[in-house]
Amino acid sequence: MPHDPVLLHVGYIKTATTFLQNQVFAGPDEGLELAAGPQTRAQMVQEILLGDDYAFDAEATRTRLEALAADVRARGNLPVWSEEMLLGNPPARRYDGFANARKLQMVYPNAKVLITIRRQPAIALSIYREYVLGGGALPLRGVIGSGDEALSYTPILRPEFLFFDRAIRHYVGLFGAENLLVLPQEMLSADPAAYFAALSQFTGCTIAPDRPRAREHVGEGFSALALRRLSNRFIVKDPTRRGRQGIDHLTDRVIRKLDGVLGRNAKRRRAHEAQIAARYAGLFAQSNRATADLTGLALDALGYET
């Protein structure tokens, strides 16, 4: 028996996902609406990311999720379950995208799936910034690695995480090619009309391409980032508590104020970008060609290494 339609937006992280959640999926006017409103991401984390695989009950999970999405369906809108960590979250050492996809398919076998991608070097730099913001103290090399790690040792950001064709093939196998849409973040910048036209056609909703777009989660400058990495060596975070407390909260406020004084530090950024380029030279070309073949996207025209 077919289930009611739903859109699953599963990631990748650092691909304008917050923009989509806050400015495209947040309002009911265009037919797409976050299934549980502001609690949509938390529900995906609770039900899928943190769900015990041994005790996972797809029907019970679907019943709970559909109860939350009832108001959205009553308004005639398409419920969207959006959580970018469903494909994995390297800063948290989560590489569970394969298993998450299987659980999602068990819950919503007829879902439409949206995967958003971005040039791998740009994602790597954003992931490094996210890692430091989350309390990491390692330099960039410790996050992206060197490529010659000893057997059984891996960098925090495993390069295979950025082989997009692997996840795409997995989702095609689970949901069918007709139920998968892949959108590059670069298309959103270069040709927003094409980006939103593709999303509209895929979902059956009419999404205005000329919407004002405010940037979300603008990163700190690289001088502030260096200070934050240094301070993280002396701060222990409690994983059971939300947000920052005590000295961590105070340090965060100081660094945020200094960020406006210290500036963006373009020289340090260029040094990071050069290090990432050297680390990944030639590494993603084959995967990107496969992704282009699977999706029909002209990734080379968008700056992807092919």
C-alpha positions as CSV (number, residue, x, y, z in Angstrom):
1,M,0.0,0.0,0.0
2,P,1.7,3.3,-1.0
3,H,2.3,5.8,1.7
4,D,1.4,9.5,1.4
5,P,4.2,11.6,-0.3
6,V,7.0,13.1,1.7
7,L,10.3,14.8,0.9
8,L,13.4,13.6,2.7
9,H,16.3,16.1,2.5
10,V,19.3,14.1,3.8
11,G,22.4,16.4,3.3
12,Y,25.3,16.7,2.7
13,I,26.3,19.0,5.5
14,K,27.6,22.5,4.6
15,T,25.6,22.7,1.4
16,A,23.2,25.5,2.1
17,T,21.1,23.2,4.2
18,T,20.2,25.9,6.8
19,F,19.1,28.2,4.0
20,L,16.7,25.5,2.7
21,Q,15.4,24.8,6.1
22,N,14.9,28.4,7.1
23,Q,14.0,30.1,3.8
24,V,12.5,27.4,1.5
25,F,11.0,24.7,3.8
26,A,9.9,26.9,6.7
27,G,6.8,28.5,5.3
28,P,3.6,27.0,3.9
29,D,3.1,29.4,1.0
30,E,4.8,27.4,-1.7
31,G,3.7,23.9,-0.8
32,L,6.8,22.7,1.0
33,E,6.8,22.7,4.7
34,L,9.0,21.3,7.5
35,A,7.0,18.3,8.8
36,A,7.5,19.2,12.5
37,G,8.2,22.9,12.2
38,P,11.2,24.0,14.3
39,Q,11.5,20.5,15.8
40,T,11.9,18.8,12.4
41,R,15.7,18.3,12.8
42,A,15.4,17.2,16.4
43,Q,12.9,14.6,15.5
44,M,15.1,13.2,12.7
45,V,18.0,13.0,15.2
46,Q,15.9,11.3,17.8
47,E,14.1,8.8,15.5
48,I,16.8,8.0,12.9
49,L,20.3,9.2,13.9
50,L,20.0,8.0,17.5
51,G,17.5,5.2,16.9
52,D,18.8,1.9,18.2
53,D,19.3,-0.2,15.1
54,Y,18.7,-3.5,17.0
55,A,15.3,-2.2,18.2
56,F,14.3,-0.1,15.2
57,D,10.5,-0.4,14.5
58,A,9.8,1.3,11.1
59,E,6.0,1.3,11.5
60,A,6.1,2.7,15.0
61,T,8.5,5.4,13.8
62,R,6.4,6.3,10.8
63,T,3.3,6.5,13.1
64,R,5.1,9.0,15.3
65,L,6.4,11.1,12.4
66,E,3.1,11.1,10.6
67,A,1.3,12.4,13.7
68,L,3.7,15.3,13.8
69,A,3.2,15.9,10.0
70,A,-0.6,15.8,10.2
71,D,-1.1,19.6,10.3
72,V,1.2,20.1,7.3
73,R,-0.8,17.5,5.3
74,A,-4.1,19.1,6.4
75,R,-2.9,22.4,4.9
76,G,-2.3,20.5,1.6
77,N,1.4,20.9,1.8
78,L,4.2,18.4,1.2
79,P,5.9,17.5,4.5
80,V,9.7,17.8,4.5
81,W,11.9,15.9,6.8
82,S,15.2,17.8,6.6
83,E,18.4,16.8,8.5
84,E,21.8,17.3,6.8
85,M,23.5,14.8,9.1
86,L,21.6,11.9,7.7
87,L,24.4,11.3,5.2
88,G,27.0,11.5,8.0
89,N,28.7,14.2,10.1
90,P,32.5,14.0,10.1
91,P,33.2,16.5,12.8
92,A,31.2,14.2,15.2
93,R,32.9,11.1,13.6
94,R,29.5,9.9,12.4
95,Y,29.7,7.8,9.2
96,D,26.3,6.2,9.4
97,G,24.8,7.4,6.2
98,F,24.4,3.9,4.7
99,A,22.4,2.7,7.7
100,N,20.4,5.9,8.0
101,A,19.3,5.5,4.4
102,R,18.0,2.0,5.0
103,K,16.0,3.1,8.0
104,L,14.5,6.0,6.1
105,Q,13.5,3.6,3.3
106,M,11.8,1.3,5.8
107,V,9.8,4.2,7.2
108,Y,9.0,6.0,3.9
109,P,9.5,3.6,1.0
110,N,7.9,5.9,-1.5
111,A,9.6,9.1,-0.5
112,K,11.2,11.6,-2.7
113,V,14.8,12.3,-1.7
114,L,16.9,15.5,-2.0
115,I,20.7,15.4,-1.8
116,T,22.5,18.7,-1.9
117,I,26.2,18.7,-2.8
118,R,29.1,21.2,-3.0
119,R,32.6,21.2,-4.4
120,Q,34.6,19.0,-2.1
121,P,37.4,21.5,-1.2
122,A,34.8,24.0,-0.2
123,I,33.0,21.5,2.0
124,A,36.3,20.4,3.6
125,L,37.1,24.0,4.6
126,S,33.6,24.5,6.0
127,I,33.8,21.2,7.9
128,Y,37.1,22.2,9.4
129,R,35.5,25.5,10.6
130,E,32.6,23.5,12.0
131,Y,35.0,21.1,13.8
132,V,36.7,24.0,15.5
133,L,33.5,25.7,16.4
134,G,32.3,22.5,18.0
135,G,35.3,22.3,20.2
136,G,38.1,20.8,18.1
137,A,41.7,21.7,18.8
138,L,43.5,20.0,15.9
139,P,45.1,21.9,13.0
140,L,43.7,21.5,9.5
141,R,46.0,18.5,8.8
142,G,44.5,16.5,11.6
143,V,41.1,17.0,10.1
144,I,41.8,16.3,6.4
145,G,44.8,14.0,6.9
146,S,47.8,13.6,4.6
147,G,46.8,10.5,2.7
148,D,49.6,8.3,4.1
149,E,48.1,7.5,7.5
150,A,49.0,4.2,9.1
151,L,46.7,1.2,8.6
152,S,43.5,1.5,10.7
153,Y,44.1,5.3,11.3
154,T,42.0,7.8,9.6
155,P,41.6,11.6,9.5
156,I,38.5,13.1,11.0
157,L,37.2,13.9,7.6
158,R,37.5,10.7,5.6
159,P,37.9,11.6,1.9
160,E,35.5,8.8,0.9
161,F,32.8,10.7,2.6
162,L,33.0,13.2,-0.3
163,F,32.7,10.6,-3.0
164,F,29.1,11.7,-3.8
165,D,28.4,8.9,-6.3
166,R,28.4,6.3,-3.5
167,A,25.6,7.8,-1.6
168,I,23.7,8.6,-4.8
169,R,23.9,5.0,-6.0
170,H,22.7,3.8,-2.6
171,Y,19.7,6.0,-2.6
172,V,18.9,5.2,-6.2
173,G,18.9,1.5,-5.2
174,L,16.6,2.1,-2.3
175,F,14.1,4.7,-3.7
176,G,14.6,4.6,-7.5
177,A,16.3,7.2,-9.8
178,E,13.0,8.9,-10.4
179,N,12.6,9.7,-6.7
180,L,16.1,11.3,-6.2
181,L,17.1,14.8,-6.9
182,V,20.7,16.1,-6.5
183,L,21.3,19.9,-6.4
184,P,24.7,21.5,-6.2
185,Q,25.1,24.6,-4.0
186,E,27.0,26.3,-6.8
187,M,23.8,26.2,-9.0
188,L,22.0,28.1,-6.3
189,S,24.5,30.9,-6.7
190,A,25.1,30.8,-10.4
191,D,21.6,30.0,-11.7
192,P,18.9,30.2,-8.9
193,A,16.1,30.0,-11.5
194,A,17.4,26.6,-12.6
195,Y,17.9,25.4,-9.0
196,F,14.4,26.2,-7.9
197,A,12.9,25.0,-11.2
198,A,14.4,21.6,-10.7
199,L,13.1,21.5,-7.1
200,S,9.7,22.6,-8.2
201,Q,9.4,20.0,-10.9
202,F,10.7,17.3,-8.6
203,T,8.3,18.1,-5.8
204,G,5.3,19.4,-7.8
205,C,5.4,22.6,-5.8
206,T,5.9,26.1,-7.3
207,I,8.9,27.7,-5.7
208,A,9.7,31.3,-6.6
209,P,13.2,31.7,-7.8
210,D,13.4,35.4,-7.1
211,R,13.1,35.1,-3.3
212,P,15.5,37.4,-1.3
213,R,18.3,35.1,0.1
214,A,19.9,36.0,3.4
215,R,23.2,34.1,4.1
216,E,22.9,31.6,7.0
217,H,25.7,30.5,9.3
218,V,28.3,32.9,8.1
219,G,31.7,31.6,9.3
220,E,34.1,33.5,11.5
221,G,37.2,35.0,10.2
222,F,40.3,32.9,10.3
223,S,42.1,34.9,13.0
224,A,39.1,34.3,15.3
225,L,39.1,30.6,14.2
226,A,42.7,30.3,15.2
227,L,42.0,31.8,18.7
228,R,39.0,29.5,19.1
229,R,41.1,26.4,18.2
230,L,43.7,27.5,20.9
231,S,41.0,28.0,23.5
232,N,39.5,24.7,22.8
233,R,42.6,23.0,24.2
234,F,41.6,24.1,27.7
235,I,37.8,23.6,27.5
236,V,36.0,20.3,28.1
237,K,32.5,20.2,26.7
238,D,29.6,18.2,28.3
239,P,28.0,16.1,25.5
240,T,24.8,15.8,27.5
241,R,24.1,19.5,27.7
242,R,22.9,21.8,24.9
243,G,24.9,24.9,24.0
244,R,27.8,26.5,25.9
245,Q,28.2,26.8,29.6
246,G,30.6,28.5,32.0
247,I,34.0,29.4,30.7
248,D,33.1,28.1,27.3
249,H,30.2,30.5,27.0
250,L,32.4,33.4,28.1
251,T,35.2,32.5,25.7
252,D,32.7,32.2,22.9
253,R,31.4,35.7,23.5
254,V,34.9,37.2,23.6
255,I,36.0,35.5,20.4
256,R,32.8,36.6,18.6
257,K,33.5,40.2,19.6
258,L,37.1,39.9,18.5
259,D,36.0,38.5,15.2
260,G,34.7,41.9,14.1
261,V,38.0,43.6,15.1
262,L,40.5,41.0,13.7
263,G,38.9,40.8,10.2
264,R,38.6,37.9,7.8
265,N,42.4,37.2,7.4
266,A,42.3,36.3,3.7
267,K,46.0,35.3,3.8
268,R,45.3,32.5,6.4
269,R,42.2,31.4,4.4
270,R,44.3,31.1,1.2
271,A,46.9,29.0,3.1
272,H,44.1,26.6,4.2
273,E,42.7,26.5,0.7
274,A,46.1,25.7,-0.8
275,Q,46.6,22.9,1.8
276,I,43.3,21.4,1.0
277,A,43.9,21.6,-2.8
278,A,47.2,19.8,-2.4
279,R,45.7,17.1,-0.2
280,Y,42.8,16.4,-2.6
281,A,44.5,17.0,-6.0
282,G,42.9,14.5,-8.5
283,L,41.2,12.6,-5.7
284,F,37.6,13.4,-6.6
285,A,37.7,13.5,-10.4
286,Q,36.5,10.0,-11.0
287,S,33.7,10.3,-8.4
288,N,32.5,13.6,-9.8
289,R,32.4,12.1,-13.4
290,A,30.3,9.3,-12.0
291,T,28.0,11.8,-10.2
292,A,27.6,13.7,-13.4
293,D,26.7,10.6,-15.3
294,L,24.2,9.5,-12.6
295,T,22.5,13.0,-12.3
296,G,23.0,14.6,-15.7
297,L,24.5,17.6,-14.0
298,A,27.3,19.6,-15.8
299,L,29.5,19.6,-12.8
300,D,32.6,20.7,-14.7
301,A,30.8,23.9,-15.6
302,L,30.2,24.5,-11.9
303,G,33.9,24.2,-11.0
304,Y,34.0,20.5,-9.9
305,E,37.1,18.6,-10.7
306,T,36.3,16.1,-13.4
